[in-house]
Amino acid sequence: MKRGLALVLRQLKRRLVVGLAGPSGHQRHAVVSLALVALSELALLVLTFCTNFLSAYVHNTAEAFRGFRLRSLANAQRIVAFERATGLFFEQPLQRWHDTHFGGWRFWNTYYAGVHPVVTVVFLVFILVRMFAWKLVRVNWKRLNEGSAAYAPEFDRAAPRTPARVAFGELTPAQQYRFLRAVWVLGAWLAFLGFLLVPVMPPRLLPVCDFFNAAGANVGACLTSEYAFIDTIGAHGSLLWDWNDESVKTLNNPYAAFPSQHTLFAAWCAVTWILLVGPAPPALPRRSARYSLRALLRWGIVAYPLVTVYCIVITANHYIADALGGLVALAVSYIAVHCYHLLRARRAAGDHELLPSCHSPRLQMADAYA
């Protein structure tokens, strides 16, 4: 990794020196193309990350808040009824148990408020930078400087375009990025549709009577005799923000609960880490520090979605059904993206044979990303 980073830095330095000396038209075209790709990717990721705020804007402009609140309350009661019928409605006793034995609400509130966006952004930036580092290394700047339009990697010119049956780890960093980004983006927009079509009042608002949004409208349901949830952020605060902050009241959609984006994004991070890093390699000695660190990181990122689900439930921000909905949204997104690229690879190759199952453990999509 250090060698690859040093190579990228040398390429950037050489590009800067050549640029100051007057780059050729091919060089300018390559740089502009990379810059446009970077800007378009960043715009897509930022817009997708703001789907919660976008859903709040849509509801505030297209629907009276009172009707919005009543719909979300009705959907919440349906979820509670479903969970009671299936034995999943244990959010209240779990919260009471945690409050009695552990507490530490400012930690869990801060985890809810800050870990979710930070970890997701770190993973998105990591795979994006990883892709562009690979792209910069494969550009033949010397040939571009000589006036040649050579911008293809050496292995692209050596291998014919045939539908390859390759594992995820055999795809290029650019192909891996596009696949993982597509899964995340589609999953986030599926959650956005849920926020629009199925607004759900979170557990913390069911017994609340005195919490108002920026327009002065009551947000809670005031069902104090039926529910005893604690709004832990409202009662104990966090180190980052509070529900009473004007920016939160204005931008946040209080009923963006189903499906849970916290769960969806956390599970996506775990899937991304497992696909890119995988288990500790057998080449490393099992008692070495590197092996132990890699195994710890692997199992830590697997535990991350479980800790996130525990956090969103004990802080009364989501139901168990919300977390299950987030996992379903991620699964649907993954299968849809996988099948799309299988079909695209077959179509690009001109192969009209019967398509294999989309649930194949191997990915046939090398050509689809080219």
Number of C-alpha atoms within 10 A of each C-alpha: 6 7 8 12 14 11 15 19 15 13 19 14 12 14 19 13 12 16 15 9 9 12 19 16 14 19 26 15 14 19 16 12 12 15 12 12 13 15 12 12 15 15 12 13 17 12 13 18 19 14 21 23 17 19 21 19 15 12 16 14 9 9 10 10 17 12 10 19 21 17 18 24 22 15 18 23 16 13 21 19 14 14 17 12 10 9 9 15 18 14 21 17 13 16 21 16 13 14 16 9 8 9 13 11 20 17 15 22 25 18 19 21 18 15 16 17 15 11 15 18 16 12 16 20 14 12 20 19 15 16 18 18 19 16 18 19 18 15 18 18 22 14 14 20 19 13 14 15 16 16 16 12 13 12 8 10 9 8 8 8 14 14 20 14 12 13 14 19 13 12 18 15 21 18 19 22 23 17 19 19 21 17 23 27 18 19 28 26 17 20 26 23 16 20 26 20 12 20 27 30 30 25 29 24 24 24 19 21 14 12 16 15 21 14 9 9 13 17 22 23 20 16 13 12 7 9 15 17 23 23 21 20 24 14 11 15 19 21 14 12 15 19 18 15 11 12 12 16 17 15 17 19 22 23 26 28 29 29 30 27 27 25 28 26 24 27 24 24 24 19 16 22 17 15 15 14 14 14 16 18 13 8 7 12 12 13 8 9 11 14 17 15 11 16 17 14 15 18 13 13 20 18 14 17 22 13 16 21 23 19 21 23 23 28 24 22 25 28 31 19 19 26 25 17 21 26 23 15 25 26 16 16 21 20 13 17 19 20 20 14 20 22 17 18 23 21 14 13 15 11 12 8 7 7 10 11 9 18 10 10 9 11 20 25 26 24 20 18 16 11
